[in-house]
Amino acid sequence: MVELITVCTGNICRSPLAAQLLQTRLPGATVTSAGTRGLPAAEMTREAAYLAQHLGVPAEVSAAHRSRFLHEAHLASPDLIITMTREHRREIAELAPSRLRHTFTAREFARLSAVTSDDDLLAAAADAGTDAGQRLRAAAEVLSARRGLIPPPPDPNDDDVVDPYRQEWSVYQRSAAQLVPAIDAVVRVVRLAAPS
C-alpha cells in the first residue's frame, strides 16, 4: 500500500480536492491532506466540494472533510508529498528537509513525469524491491533528479495551482483545470510504480 499527502494553505479548497480525487482513482492508497496555515476543522468550501462531486468524488466524502494544520509528523510516512505551490514545497523543505526528494508541486510533478519514460520509472521501482511504498519513493526520486536537468517553465507560476479561496467561480474552474491533469499524472506514476 502507498501513502500520499496533499498540501495547500488552508486545507479547504485545493488539497482536499486533490486528495479526494487521488483516493477515488487510487482506492488501494492512503491519501490525506493538510494545510500550512490550516484552519481548525473547517469544511471544504462549497465550490470545492461541488467540483469534487462533478469530478466523481462521492458527496459524503467531501462533506466529511475537516481541515487540519500540517505538522512535521504528517510528513514522515507518506511516500509522495504533493503541494499546490512552490511556497508550500518550500515550507515542507523547512519542516522536513529529508523529504524534499519525494515532494513536488502537483504541476511540477506532471511536468517532470511527462518527460520521463515508463522504462526509467519501472527500472527504479524494480530496483527498490516489492514494497509498494518503496517502489513509489524510488520513482519519485527519478523525477526529483530531473529537476536540475529539465528547464523550468518560462513562468515559475506555471508550477503552481492558483488559490481560488474567496475568489469568483471562474477562479475555482481555472484552479481545477490546472489541478486535474496534474492529478492524472500522479495517478499514472503511482499505478506504474506500485500497481495494486
N, CA, C and O atoms as a DFTB+ gen file, in Angstrom:
784 C
 N C O
     1  1       0.842      -1.184       0.000
     2  2       0.000       0.000       0.000
     3  2       0.882       1.242       0.000
     4  3       1.923       1.287       0.657
     5  1       0.441       2.251      -0.755
     6  2       1.191       3.508      -0.805
     7  2       0.445       4.563      -0.013
     8  3      -0.763       4.472       0.207
     9  1       1.205       5.573       0.412
    10  2       0.630       6.674       1.183
    11  2       1.023       7.991       0.542
    12  3       2.189       8.206       0.209
    13  1       0.048       8.870       0.369
    14  2       0.274      10.185      -0.208
    15  2      -0.368      11.234       0.682
    16  3      -1.340      10.966       1.389
    17  1       0.202      12.447       0.633
    18  2      -0.421      13.587       1.298
    19  2      -0.398      14.761       0.336
    20  3       0.585      14.975      -0.374
    21  1      -1.484      15.520       0.315
    22  2      -1.553      16.736      -0.490
    23  2      -1.607      17.930       0.461
    24  3      -2.210      17.864       1.532
    25  1      -0.968      19.016       0.049
    26  2      -0.797      20.166       0.950
    27  2      -1.115      21.466       0.219
    28  3      -0.647      21.701      -0.895
    29  1      -1.924      22.308       0.870
    30  2      -2.137      23.667       0.377
    31  2      -2.055      24.617       1.577
    32  3      -1.353      24.325       2.545
    33  1      -2.745      25.718       1.527
    34  2      -2.647      26.697       2.615
    35  2      -3.672      26.420       3.717
    36  3      -3.302      26.102       4.847
    37  1      -4.953      26.540       3.388
    38  2      -5.986      26.396       4.408
    39  2      -6.589      25.022       4.526
    40  3      -7.330      24.751       5.470
    41  1      -6.283      24.127       3.569
    42  2      -6.811      22.758       3.569
    43  2      -8.338      22.739       3.467
    44  3      -9.007      21.903       4.075
    45  1      -8.872      23.684       2.682
    46  2     -10.320      23.689       2.463
    47  2     -10.701      23.758       0.988
    48  3     -11.879      23.623       0.658
    49  1      -9.738      23.965       0.096
    50  2     -10.042      24.026      -1.341
    51  2      -9.196      23.023      -2.124
    52  3      -9.660      21.939      -2.476
    53  1      -7.953      23.404      -2.388
    54  2      -7.129      22.642      -3.329
    55  2      -6.667      21.301      -2.793
    56  3      -6.847      20.285      -3.464
    57  1      -6.073      21.264      -1.599
    58  2      -5.518      19.986      -1.129
    59  2      -6.585      18.938      -0.830
    60  3      -6.359      17.765      -1.128
    61  1      -7.751      19.299      -0.249
    62  2      -8.752      18.248      -0.080
    63  2      -9.311      17.763      -1.420
    64  3      -9.597      16.577      -1.582
    65  1      -9.465      18.676      -2.374
    66  2      -9.922      18.257      -3.702
    67  2      -8.913      17.292      -4.316
    68  3      -9.293      16.250      -4.851
    69  1      -7.631      17.636      -4.240
    70  2      -6.594      16.759      -4.784
    71  2      -6.595      15.405      -4.084
    72  3      -6.514      14.366      -4.739
    73  1      -6.687      15.414      -2.765
    74  2      -6.671      14.160      -2.005
    75  2      -7.865      13.288      -2.352
    76  3      -7.728      12.075      -2.513
    77  1      -9.032      13.902      -2.466
    78  2     -10.234      13.127      -2.768
    79  2     -10.190      12.556      -4.183
    80  3     -10.643      11.435      -4.412
    81  1      -9.652      13.312      -5.124
    82  2      -9.501      12.780      -6.482
    83  2      -8.529      11.603      -6.495
    84  3      -8.782      10.588      -7.144
    85  1      -7.421      11.744      -5.776
    86  2      -6.445      10.654      -5.712
    87  2      -7.041       9.420      -5.046
    88  3      -6.864       8.303      -5.533
    89  1      -7.743       9.617      -3.938
    90  2      -8.324       8.484      -3.229
    91  2      -9.367       7.774      -4.090
    92  3      -9.467       6.547      -4.064
    93  1     -10.137       8.541      -4.847
    94  2     -11.156       7.957      -5.724
    95  2     -10.510       7.148      -6.846
    96  3     -11.019       6.095      -7.231
    97  1      -9.397       7.640      -7.366
    98  2      -8.746       6.994      -8.510
    99  2      -7.725       5.933      -8.095
   100  3      -7.336       5.087      -8.900
   101  1      -7.295       5.988      -6.829
   102  2      -6.324       5.013      -6.306
   103  2      -6.905       4.387      -5.038
   104  3      -6.410       4.649      -3.941
   105  1      -7.935       3.574      -5.173
   106  2      -8.647       3.089      -3.983
   107  2      -7.790       2.287      -3.012
   108  3      -8.157       2.164      -1.843
   109  1      -6.670       1.742      -3.452
   110  2      -5.814       0.984      -2.539
   111  2      -4.848       1.843      -1.755
   112  3      -4.164       1.348      -0.859
   113  1      -4.781       3.128      -2.079
   114  2      -3.822       4.032      -1.430
   115  2      -4.427       4.689      -0.197
   116  3      -5.647       4.760      -0.042
   117  1      -3.546       5.166       0.674
   118  2      -3.952       6.014       1.795
   119  2      -3.602       7.442       1.408
   120  3      -2.436       7.759       1.173
   121  1      -4.612       8.305       1.342
   122  2      -4.385       9.683       0.915
   123  2      -4.969      10.625       1.958
   124  3      -6.141      10.522       2.320
   125  1      -4.135      11.545       2.434
   126  2      -4.579      12.552       3.397
   127  2      -4.242      13.935       2.853
   128  3      -3.617      14.061       1.801
   129  1      -4.662      14.971       3.578
   130  2      -4.330      16.341       3.185
   131  2      -4.159      17.188       4.432
   132  3      -4.606      16.824       5.520
   133  1      -3.503      18.326       4.252
   134  2      -3.284      19.258       5.368
   135  2      -2.960      20.625       4.785
   136  3      -2.720      20.766       3.586
   137  1      -2.957      21.633       5.660
   138  2      -2.666      22.995       5.233
   139  2      -1.534      23.602       6.028
   140  3      -1.402      23.361       7.228
   141  1      -0.716      24.392       5.354
   142  2       0.417      25.016       6.030
   143  2      -0.042      26.066       7.031
   144  3       0.664      26.368       7.993
   145  1      -1.217      26.618       6.803
   146  2      -1.833      27.525       7.762
   147  2      -3.287      27.096       7.935
   148  3      -4.215      27.904       7.904
   149  1      -3.438      25.813       8.116
   150  2      -4.758      25.198       8.135
   151  2      -5.695      25.783       9.170
   152  3      -5.307      26.083      10.299
   153  1      -6.925      25.933       8.756
   154  2      -7.973      26.353       9.670
   155  2      -8.342      25.160      10.550
   156  3      -8.217      24.017      10.110
   157  1      -8.787      25.394      11.768
   158  2      -9.121      24.262      12.640
   159  2     -10.465      23.630      12.284
   160  3     -11.518      24.233      12.494
   161  1     -10.422      22.434      11.754
   162  2     -11.621      21.627      11.497
   163  2     -12.678      22.335      10.663
   164  3     -13.869      22.241      10.958
   165  1     -12.250      23.042       9.625
   166  2     -13.194      23.715       8.728
   167  2     -13.615      22.774       7.604
   168  3     -12.861      21.883       7.213
   169  1     -14.810      22.976       7.096
   170  2     -15.302      22.196       5.959
   171  2     -14.674      22.703       4.668
   172  3     -14.124      23.803       4.620
   173  1     -14.762      21.887       3.626
   174  2     -14.374      22.351       2.294
   175  2     -15.285      23.507       1.904
   176  3     -16.425      23.587       2.361
   177  1     -14.785      24.391       1.069
   178  2     -15.674      25.425       0.552
   179  2     -16.746      24.755      -0.305
   180  3     -16.541      23.671      -0.851
   181  1     -17.866      25.411      -0.407
   182  2     -18.986      24.871      -1.192
   183  2     -18.561      24.641      -2.644
   184  3     -18.938      23.645      -3.262
   185  1     -17.777      25.571      -3.172
   186  2     -17.343      25.461      -4.563
   187  2     -16.403      24.275      -4.774
   188  3     -16.527      23.547      -5.758
   189  1     -15.459      24.083      -3.844
   190  2     -14.520      22.963      -3.969
   191  2     -15.250      21.631      -3.846
   192  3     -14.939      20.683      -4.567
   193  1     -16.217      21.556      -2.939
   194  2     -16.994      20.328      -2.788
   195  2     -17.812      20.053      -4.045
   196  3     -17.943      18.903      -4.464
   197  1     -18.357      21.097      -4.641
   198  2     -19.108      20.932      -5.888
   199  2     -18.199      20.396      -6.991
   200  3     -18.577      19.485      -7.727
   201  1     -17.002      20.965      -7.100
   202  2     -16.051      20.482      -8.098
   203  2     -15.708      19.016      -7.858
   204  3     -15.654      18.223      -8.797
   205  1     -15.477      18.664      -6.606
   206  2     -15.138      17.279      -6.276
   207  2     -16.232      16.326      -6.748
   208  3     -15.948      15.296      -7.359
   209  1     -17.489      16.680      -6.458
   210  2     -18.597      15.820      -6.868
   211  2     -18.697      15.752      -8.382
   212  3     -18.934      14.682      -8.943
   213  1     -18.519      16.881      -9.045
   214  2     -18.559      16.930     -10.511
   215  2     -17.463      16.047     -11.125
   216  3     -17.614      15.533     -12.233
   217  1     -16.364      15.881     -10.391
   218  2     -15.233      15.087     -10.876
   219  2     -15.258      13.643     -10.369
   220  3     -14.274      12.918     -10.515
   221  1     -16.371      13.228      -9.778
   222  2     -16.548      11.829      -9.426
   223  2     -16.338      11.448      -7.987
   224  3     -16.360      10.262      -7.658
   225  1     -16.134      12.421      -7.111
   226  2     -15.957      12.128      -5.688
   227  2     -17.339      12.038      -5.039
   228  3     -18.156      12.939      -5.230
   229  1     -17.619      10.993      -4.287
   230  2     -18.923      10.909      -3.611
   231  2     -19.148      12.105      -2.682
   232  3     -18.229      12.542      -1.990
   233  1     -20.367      12.624      -2.672
   234  2     -20.690      13.818      -1.895
   235  2     -20.364      13.641      -0.421
   236  3     -19.928      14.586       0.237
   237  1     -20.573      12.431       0.106
   238  2     -20.327      12.216       1.536
   239  2     -18.839      12.315       1.885
   240  3     -18.487      12.650       3.016
   241  1     -17.978      12.028       0.924
   242  2     -16.538      12.147       1.165
   243  2     -16.169      13.618       1.363
   244  3     -15.460      13.965       2.307
   245  1     -16.651      14.469       0.473
   246  2     -16.370      15.900       0.608
   247  2     -17.018      16.472       1.859
   248  3     -16.424      17.307       2.541
   249  1     -18.228      16.030       2.165
   250  2     -18.929      16.548       3.336
   251  2     -18.215      16.178       4.632
   252  3     -18.306      16.905       5.621
   253  1     -17.509      15.055       4.630
   254  2     -16.826      14.596       5.849
   255  2     -15.496      15.305       6.084
   256  3     -14.937      15.218       7.178
   257  1     -14.982      16.003       5.074
   258  2     -13.660      16.628       5.219
   259  2     -13.665      17.704       6.295
   260  3     -14.583      18.519       6.384
   261  1     -12.606      17.685       7.116
   262  2     -12.336      18.755       8.077
   263  2     -10.866      19.103       7.960
   264  3     -10.010      18.219       7.945
   265  1     -10.579      20.374       7.877
   266  2      -9.207      20.822       7.660
   267  2      -8.323      20.528       8.870
   268  3      -8.796      20.376       9.996
   269  1      -7.031      20.456       8.596
   270  2      -6.054      20.280       9.675
   271  2      -4.772      21.008       9.308
   272  3      -4.461      21.222       8.136
   273  1      -4.046      21.376      10.340
   274  2      -2.787      22.095      10.187
   275  2      -1.658      21.093       9.981
   276  3      -1.580      20.090      10.691
   277  1      -0.794      21.354       9.025
   278  2       0.324      20.469       8.718
   279  2       1.371      20.509       9.820
   280  3       1.833      21.581      10.209
   281  1       1.744      19.334      10.320
   282  2       2.822      19.189      11.291
   283  2       3.915      18.309      10.691
   284  3       3.669      17.534       9.767
   285  1       5.095      18.441      11.220
   286  2       6.224      17.637      10.739
   287  2       5.895      16.148      10.777
   288  3       6.308      15.407       9.886
   289  1       5.170      15.705      11.777
   290  2       4.833      14.287      11.903
   291  2       4.013      13.775      10.716
   292  3       4.081      12.593      10.378
   293  1       3.240      14.660      10.084
   294  2       2.438      14.253       8.926
   295  2       3.300      13.915       7.719
   296  3       2.834      13.270       6.780
   297  1       4.563      14.351       7.742
   298  2       5.436      14.200       6.576
   299  2       6.357      12.987       6.672
   300  3       7.094      12.699       5.729
   301  1       6.325      12.285       7.780
   302  2       7.268      11.180       7.984
   303  2       6.944       9.964       7.129
   304  3       7.851       9.356       6.559
   305  1       5.687       9.603       7.030
   306  2       5.361       8.329       6.384
   307  2       4.909       8.385       4.935
   308  3       5.065       7.378       4.245
   309  1       4.354       9.491       4.410
   310  2       3.911       9.446       3.011
   311  2       5.055       9.142       2.042
   312  3       6.186       9.600       2.203
   313  1       4.710       8.360       1.044
   314  2       5.686       8.023       0.008
   315  2       5.812       9.139      -1.019
   316  3       6.837       9.267      -1.688
   317  1       4.770       9.936      -1.136
   318  2       4.759      11.042      -2.089
   319  2       4.012      12.207      -1.457
   320  3       2.931      12.034      -0.894
   321  1       4.601      13.401      -1.556
   322  2       4.012      14.616      -0.985
   323  2       3.751      15.570      -2.148
   324  3       4.675      15.974      -2.855
   325  1       2.494      15.921      -2.333
   326  2       2.099      16.780      -3.448
   327  2       1.577      18.100      -2.893
   328  3       0.598      18.125      -2.147
   329  1       2.234      19.190      -3.261
   330  2       1.818      20.515      -2.808
   331  2       1.140      21.259      -3.953
   332  3       1.215      20.853      -5.113
   333  1       0.490      22.336      -3.604
   334  2      -0.184      23.125      -4.632
   335  2       0.691      24.243      -5.187
   336  3       0.470      24.701      -6.308
   337  1       1.682      24.688      -4.416
   338  2       2.551      25.769      -4.889
   339  2       3.995      25.524      -4.468
   340  3       4.290      24.679      -3.622
   341  1       4.879      26.294      -5.089
   342  2       6.299      26.243      -4.725
   343  2       6.500      26.706      -3.282
   344  3       7.391      26.215      -2.588
   345  1       5.675      27.646      -2.833
   346  2       5.774      28.118      -1.457
   347  2       5.452      26.990      -0.476
   348  3       6.129      26.848       0.542
   349  1       4.441      26.199      -0.765
   350  2       4.124      25.050       0.103
   351  2       5.283      24.050       0.100
   352  3       5.639      23.498       1.141
   353  1       5.863      23.826      -1.071
   354  2       7.002      22.895      -1.167
   355  2       8.171      23.413      -0.325
   356  3       8.849      22.639       0.351
   357  1       8.398      24.720      -0.372
   358  2       9.481      25.305       0.432
   359  2       9.207      25.126       1.922
   360  3      10.121      24.816       2.685
   361  1       7.971      25.317       2.338
   362  2       7.631      25.153       3.747
   363  2       7.835      23.712       4.203
   364  3       8.250      23.467       5.336
   365  1       7.547      22.774       3.332
   366  2       7.788      21.363       3.668
   367  2       9.282      21.097       3.770
   368  3       9.723      20.359       4.651
   369  1      10.059      21.691       2.876
   370  2      11.509      21.522       2.935
   371  2      12.069      22.046       4.253
   372  3      13.040      21.501       4.778
   373  1      11.463      23.094       4.786
   374  2      11.911      23.629       6.073
   375  2      11.482      22.729       7.233
   376  3      12.230      22.551       8.195
   377  1      10.278      22.165       7.139
   378  2       9.775      21.283       8.192
   379  2      10.489      19.936       8.203
   380  3      10.831      19.407       9.262
   381  1      10.709      19.391       7.012
   382  2      11.259      18.038       6.886
   383  2      12.201      17.982       5.689
   384  3      11.830      17.456       4.639
   385  1      13.418      18.517       5.829
   386  2      14.340      18.604       4.687
   387  2      14.612      17.271       3.998
   388  3      14.837      17.236       2.788
   389  1      14.595      16.187       4.747
   390  2      14.907      14.888       4.156
   391  2      13.824      14.409       3.187
   392  3      14.039      13.446       2.451
   393  1      12.668      15.065       3.180
   394  2      11.560      14.630       2.335
   395  2      11.496      15.358       0.995
   396  3      10.580      15.118       0.208
   397  1      12.448      16.238       0.728
   398  2      12.374      17.039      -0.491
   399  2      12.389      16.187      -1.760
   400  3      11.752      16.548      -2.750
   401  1      13.105      15.060      -1.745
   402  2      13.164      14.210      -2.946
   403  2      11.825      13.558      -3.269
   404  3      11.637      13.022      -4.361
   405  1      10.900      13.605      -2.320
   406  2       9.580      12.994      -2.516
   407  2       8.474      14.045      -2.506
   408  3       7.293      13.716      -2.403
   409  1       8.872      15.321      -2.614
   410  2       7.924      16.437      -2.537
   411  2       7.951      17.241      -3.831
   412  3       9.012      17.652      -4.301
   413  1       6.774      17.458      -4.396
   414  2       6.635      18.165      -5.669
   415  2       5.387      19.029      -5.619
   416  3       4.425      18.698      -4.926
   417  1       5.399      20.138      -6.355
   418  2       4.103      20.751      -6.610
   419  2       3.395      19.825      -7.598
   420  3       4.043      19.086      -8.339
   421  1       2.082      19.870      -7.602
   422  2       1.314      18.980      -8.472
   423  2       1.685      19.179      -9.934
   424  3       1.870      18.213     -10.673
   425  1       1.791      20.432     -10.344
   426  2       2.082      20.709     -11.755
   427  2       3.551      20.422     -12.092
   428  3       3.862      20.029     -13.216
   429  1       4.436      20.615     -11.140
   430  2       5.837      20.239     -11.349
   431  2       5.936      18.735     -11.561
   432  3       6.646      18.278     -12.456
   433  1       5.222      17.961     -10.738
   434  2       5.226      16.506     -10.880
   435  2       4.766      16.119     -12.282
   436  3       5.372      15.264     -12.929
   437  1       3.694      16.753     -12.745
   438  2       3.184      16.448     -14.086
   439  2       4.208      16.813     -15.152
   440  3       4.414      16.057     -16.102
   441  1       4.845      17.961     -15.000
   442  2       5.838      18.411     -15.987
   443  2       7.027      17.457     -16.051
   444  3       7.480      17.108     -17.141
   445  1       7.536      17.034     -14.896
   446  2       8.693      16.135     -14.869
   447  2       8.330      14.728     -15.338
   448  3       9.117      14.079     -16.028
   449  1       7.144      14.260     -14.966
   450  2       6.764      12.900     -15.365
   451  2       6.482      12.820     -16.866
   452  3       6.628      11.759     -17.472
   453  1       6.077      13.948     -17.465
   454  2       5.782      13.954     -18.900
   455  2       7.030      13.714     -19.750
   456  3       6.929      13.252     -20.886
   457  1       8.204      14.026     -19.202
   458  2       9.444      13.841     -19.966
   459  2      10.274      12.680     -19.418
   460  3      11.463      12.563     -19.712
   461  1       9.638      11.828     -18.624
   462  2      10.318      10.669     -18.052
   463  2       9.646       9.414     -18.583
   464  3       8.428       9.260     -18.500
   465  1      10.448       8.531     -19.122
   466  2       9.879       7.331     -19.740
   467  2       9.357       6.349     -18.699
   468  3       9.832       6.299     -17.565
   469  1       8.372       5.577     -19.118
   470  2       7.877       4.498     -18.269
   471  2       9.005       3.548     -17.902
   472  3       9.063       3.055     -16.776
   473  1       9.900       3.290     -18.846
   474  2      11.004       2.365     -18.589
   475  2      11.887       2.845     -17.443
   476  3      12.305       2.048     -16.604
   477  1      12.175       4.155     -17.405
   478  2      13.012       4.697     -16.325
   479  2      12.312       4.566     -14.970
   480  3      12.937       4.210     -13.971
   481  1      11.024       4.854     -14.950
   482  2      10.273       4.749     -13.700
   483  2      10.161       3.296     -13.251
   484  3      10.320       2.989     -12.070
   485  1       9.889       2.417     -14.191
   486  2       9.764       0.994     -13.865
   487  2      11.085       0.411     -13.384
   488  3      11.103      -0.399     -12.457
   489  1      12.195       0.814     -14.004
   490  2      13.505       0.303     -13.601
   491  2      13.826       0.722     -12.166
   492  3      14.316      -0.084     -11.374
   493  1      13.548       1.985     -11.836
   494  2      13.806       2.452     -10.463
   495  2      12.916       1.717      -9.480
   496  3      13.374       1.310      -8.413
   497  1      11.652       1.544      -9.829
   498  2      10.728       0.836      -8.951
   499  2      11.164      -0.607      -8.746
   500  3      11.109      -1.121      -7.628
   501  1      11.596      -1.263      -9.816
   502  2      12.032      -2.657      -9.718
   503  2      13.257      -2.784      -8.817
   504  3      13.359      -3.727      -8.032
   505  1      14.181      -1.839      -8.931
   506  2      15.383      -1.865      -8.093
   507  2      15.053      -1.691      -6.612
   508  3      15.824      -2.104      -5.747
   509  1      13.897      -1.074      -6.322
   510  2      13.507      -0.832      -4.929
   511  2      12.887      -2.058      -4.273
   512  3      12.671      -2.064      -3.061
   513  1      12.600      -3.087      -5.046
   514  2      12.049      -4.317      -4.467
   515  2      10.562      -4.452      -4.663
   516  3      10.011      -3.964      -5.650
   517  1       9.910      -5.112      -3.729
   518  2       8.490      -5.415      -3.883
   519  2       7.570      -4.551      -3.035
   520  3       6.359      -4.550      -3.259
   521  1       8.110      -3.815      -2.065
   522  2       7.277      -2.964      -1.222
   523  2       6.743      -1.789      -2.043
   524  3       7.517      -1.034      -2.631
   525  1       5.417      -1.639      -2.079
   526  2       4.794      -0.618      -2.927
   527  2       5.259       0.788      -2.568
   528  3       5.539       1.593      -3.456
   529  1       5.344       1.087      -1.288
   530  2       5.778       2.412      -0.874
   531  2       7.201       2.720      -1.301
   532  3       7.487       3.818      -1.777
   533  1       8.093       1.756      -1.132
   534  2       9.483       1.960      -1.547
   535  2       9.596       2.104      -3.067
   536  3      10.425       2.865      -3.566
   537  1       8.766       1.379      -3.785
   538  2       8.766       1.483      -5.255
   539  2       8.328       2.888      -5.688
   540  3       8.917       3.473      -6.596
   541  1       7.292       3.423      -5.032
   542  2       6.834       4.769      -5.389
   543  2       7.883       5.805      -5.006
   544  3       8.123       6.743      -5.768
   545  1       8.508       5.660      -3.856
   546  2       9.566       6.596      -3.464
   547  2      10.709       6.583      -4.479
   548  3      11.259       7.630      -4.820
   549  1      11.056       5.400      -4.953
   550  2      12.143       5.301      -5.937
   551  2      11.764       6.001      -7.238
   552  3      12.594       6.686      -7.835
   553  1      10.521       5.838      -7.684
   554  2      10.072       6.524      -8.896
   555  2      10.087       8.036      -8.686
   556  3      10.475       8.783      -9.585
   557  1       9.665       8.496      -7.499
   558  2       9.689       9.927      -7.196
   559  2      11.114      10.466      -7.235
   560  3      11.336      11.593      -7.679
   561  1      12.070       9.684      -6.781
   562  2      13.463      10.122      -6.791
   563  2      13.991      10.288      -8.214
   564  3      14.831      11.150      -8.470
   565  1      13.502       9.467      -9.136
   566  2      13.872       9.637     -10.553
   567  2      13.394      11.006     -11.032
   568  3      14.136      11.731     -11.694
   569  1      12.165      11.350     -10.700
   570  2      11.634      12.648     -11.113
   571  2      12.374      13.786     -10.424
   572  3      12.677      14.801     -11.052
   573  1      12.664      13.624      -9.155
   574  2      13.390      14.650      -8.412
   575  2      14.768      14.913      -9.024
   576  3      15.224      16.055      -9.080
   577  1      15.417      13.856      -9.475
   578  2      16.748      14.002     -10.063
   579  2      16.709      14.789     -11.373
   580  3      17.735      15.313     -11.807
   581  1      15.554      14.877     -11.999
   582  2      15.429      15.609     -13.259
   583  2      15.216      17.112     -13.048
   584  3      15.213      17.883     -14.008
   585  1      15.041      17.515     -11.812
   586  2      14.794      18.942     -11.546
   587  2      15.903      19.823     -12.110
   588  3      15.623      20.887     -12.662
   589  1      17.134      19.403     -11.982
   590  2      18.238      20.211     -12.478
   591  2      18.544      20.001     -13.950
   592  3      19.351      20.730     -14.528
   593  1      17.907      19.009     -14.562
   594  2      18.194      18.670     -15.957
   595  2      17.151      19.207     -16.928
   596  3      17.460      19.515     -18.080
   597  1      15.907      19.317     -16.451
   598  2      14.812      19.790     -17.292
   599  2      14.639      21.286     -17.051
   600  3      14.535      21.712     -15.901
   601  1      14.607      22.090     -18.108
   602  2      14.428      23.533     -17.897
   603  2      13.123      23.828     -17.160
   604  3      12.103      23.195     -17.432
   605  1      13.148      24.775     -16.236
   606  2      11.913      25.155     -15.551
   607  2      10.963      25.836     -16.537
   608  3      11.388      26.244     -17.618
   609  1       9.707      25.960     -16.183
   610  2       8.786      26.656     -17.096
   611  2       9.185      28.116     -17.236
   612  3       9.766      28.689     -16.315
   613  1       8.880      28.727     -18.376
   614  2       9.237      30.143     -18.574
   615  2       8.677      31.038     -17.476
   616  3       9.332      31.983     -17.037
   617  1       7.456      30.732     -17.037
   618  2       6.852      31.455     -15.923
   619  2       6.821      30.507     -14.730
   620  3       6.110      29.503     -14.772
   621  1       7.572      30.797     -13.662
   622  2       7.598      29.904     -12.499
   623  2       6.215      29.594     -11.933
   624  3       6.010      28.534     -11.342
   625  1       5.265      30.516     -12.112
   626  2       3.909      30.277     -11.623
   627  2       3.236      29.095     -12.307
   628  3       2.225      28.587     -11.821
   629  1       3.790      28.654     -13.432
   630  2       3.217      27.507     -14.143
   631  2       3.394      26.210     -13.374
   632  3       2.797      25.198     -13.742
   633  1       4.199      26.206     -12.312
   634  2       4.319      25.035     -11.449
   635  2       3.332      25.086     -10.284
   636  3       3.275      24.152      -9.483
   637  1       2.558      26.161     -10.181
   638  2       1.620      26.335      -9.073
   639  2       0.179      26.127      -9.532
   640  3      -0.147      26.304     -10.706
   641  1      -0.671      25.749      -8.586
   642  2      -2.122      25.709      -8.798
   643  2      -2.698      26.947      -8.113
   644  3      -2.491      27.152      -6.917
   645  1      -3.408      27.756      -8.860
   646  2      -3.927      29.020      -8.339
   647  2      -4.877      28.767      -7.158
   648  3      -5.641      27.802      -7.154
   649  1      -4.810      29.647      -6.171
   650  2      -5.659      29.542      -4.981
   651  2      -7.012      30.201      -5.267
   652  3      -7.069      31.406      -5.515
   653  1      -8.106      29.419      -5.235
   654  2      -9.408      30.024      -5.532
   655  2     -10.137      30.582      -4.314
   656  3     -11.210      31.167      -4.460
   657  1      -9.581      30.415      -3.125
   658  2     -10.292      30.781      -1.902
   659  2     -10.750      32.236      -1.941
   660  3      -9.961      33.146      -2.194
   661  1     -12.037      32.433      -1.686
   662  2     -12.679      33.749      -1.683
   663  2     -12.612      34.440      -3.043
   664  3     -12.694      35.665      -3.131
   665  1     -12.464      33.648      -4.097
   666  2     -12.449      34.182      -5.456
   667  2     -13.760      33.800      -6.155
   668  3     -14.558      33.028      -5.623
   669  1     -13.960      34.343      -7.328
   670  2     -15.180      34.023      -8.069
   671  2     -15.098      32.620      -8.663
   672  3     -14.031      32.008      -8.706
   673  1     -16.233      32.132      -9.115
   674  2     -16.352      30.767      -9.613
   675  2     -15.351      30.472     -10.729
   676  3     -14.819      29.364     -10.800
   677  1     -15.090      31.440     -11.595
   678  2     -14.166      31.210     -12.708
   679  2     -12.768      30.864     -12.214
   680  3     -12.041      30.141     -12.895
   681  1     -12.371      31.370     -11.033
   682  2     -11.048      31.050     -10.483
   683  2     -11.038      29.612      -9.965
   684  3     -10.038      28.909     -10.108
   685  1     -12.144      29.174      -9.367
   686  2     -12.259      27.764      -8.970
   687  2     -12.137      26.862     -10.195
   688  3     -11.471      25.828     -10.144
   689  1     -12.774      27.248     -11.281
   690  2     -12.701      26.443     -12.503
   691  2     -11.275      26.408     -13.058
   692  3     -10.795      25.367     -13.507
   693  1     -10.607      27.568     -13.020
   694  2      -9.220      27.610     -13.507
   695  2      -8.303      26.783     -12.619
   696  3      -7.411      26.095     -13.115
   697  1      -8.516      26.845     -11.303
   698  2      -7.729      26.054     -10.363
   699  2      -7.900      24.562     -10.640
   700  3      -6.923      23.814     -10.668
   701  1      -9.141      24.136     -10.842
   702  2      -9.401      22.725     -11.143
   703  2      -8.796      22.322     -12.475
   704  3      -8.282      21.213     -12.615
   705  1      -8.853      23.209     -13.448
   706  2      -8.280      22.903     -14.768
   707  2      -6.765      22.726     -14.681
   708  3      -6.186      21.971     -15.462
   709  1      -6.127      23.405     -13.750
   710  2      -4.695      23.229     -13.529
   711  2      -4.421      21.955     -12.730
   712  3      -3.437      21.259     -12.981
   713  1      -5.286      21.658     -11.778
   714  2      -5.052      20.544     -10.861
   715  2      -5.340      19.178     -11.466
   716  3      -4.558      18.246     -11.278
   717  1      -6.440      19.042     -12.183
   718  2      -6.865      17.720     -12.645
   719  2      -5.831      17.029     -13.533
   720  3      -5.561      15.849     -13.309
   721  1      -5.236      17.692     -14.527
   722  2      -4.206      16.996     -15.316
   723  2      -3.004      16.575     -14.478
   724  3      -2.383      15.547     -14.746
   725  1      -2.680      17.372     -13.467
   726  2      -1.567      17.019     -12.582
   727  2      -1.910      15.786     -11.760
   728  3      -1.062      14.916     -11.562
   729  1      -3.137      15.705     -11.285
   730  2      -3.581      14.514     -10.545
   731  2      -3.548      13.298     -11.453
   732  3      -3.175      12.208     -11.018
   733  1      -3.932      13.472     -12.703
   734  2      -3.853      12.369     -13.669
   735  2      -2.421      11.853     -13.788
   736  3      -2.196      10.646     -13.886
   737  1      -1.455      12.773     -13.780
   738  2      -0.048      12.377     -13.885
   739  2       0.397      11.615     -12.640
   740  3       1.138      10.638     -12.748
   741  1      -0.042      12.047     -11.468
   742  2       0.295      11.333     -10.231
   743  2      -0.292       9.929     -10.272
   744  3       0.390       8.961      -9.934
   745  1      -1.533       9.814     -10.678
   746  2      -2.187       8.502     -10.759
   747  2      -1.420       7.591     -11.700
   748  3      -1.200       6.419     -11.394
   749  1      -1.014       8.125     -12.843
   750  2      -0.257       7.324     -13.810
   751  2       1.019       6.761     -13.191
   752  3       1.310       5.573     -13.333
   753  1       1.776       7.610     -12.507
   754  2       3.052       7.176     -11.952
   755  2       2.830       6.186     -10.809
   756  3       3.554       5.196     -10.704
   757  1       1.845       6.439      -9.957
   758  2       1.573       5.517      -8.852
   759  2       1.193       4.154      -9.400
   760  3       1.702       3.135      -8.934
   761  1       0.312       4.122     -10.375
   762  2      -0.113       2.838     -10.953
   763  2       1.042       2.106     -11.635
   764  3       1.113       0.877     -11.622
   765  1       1.928       2.876     -12.221
   766  2       3.074       2.284     -12.901
   767  2       4.082       1.731     -11.906
   768  3       4.550       0.601     -12.045
   769  1       4.409       2.530     -10.909
   770  2       5.470       2.142      -9.958
   771  2       4.989       1.153      -8.916
   772  3       5.739       0.272      -8.497
   773  1       3.751       1.294      -8.499
   774  2       3.245       0.471      -7.387
   775  2       1.846      -0.033      -7.708
   776  3       0.884       0.340      -7.036
   777  1       1.720      -0.875      -8.725
   778  2       0.387      -1.369      -9.084
   779  2      -0.233      -2.137      -7.933
   780  3       0.444      -2.888      -7.231
   781  1      -1.527      -1.938      -7.748
   782  2      -2.201      -2.614      -6.618
   783  2      -2.600      -4.036      -6.985
   784  3      -3.174      -4.749      -6.162
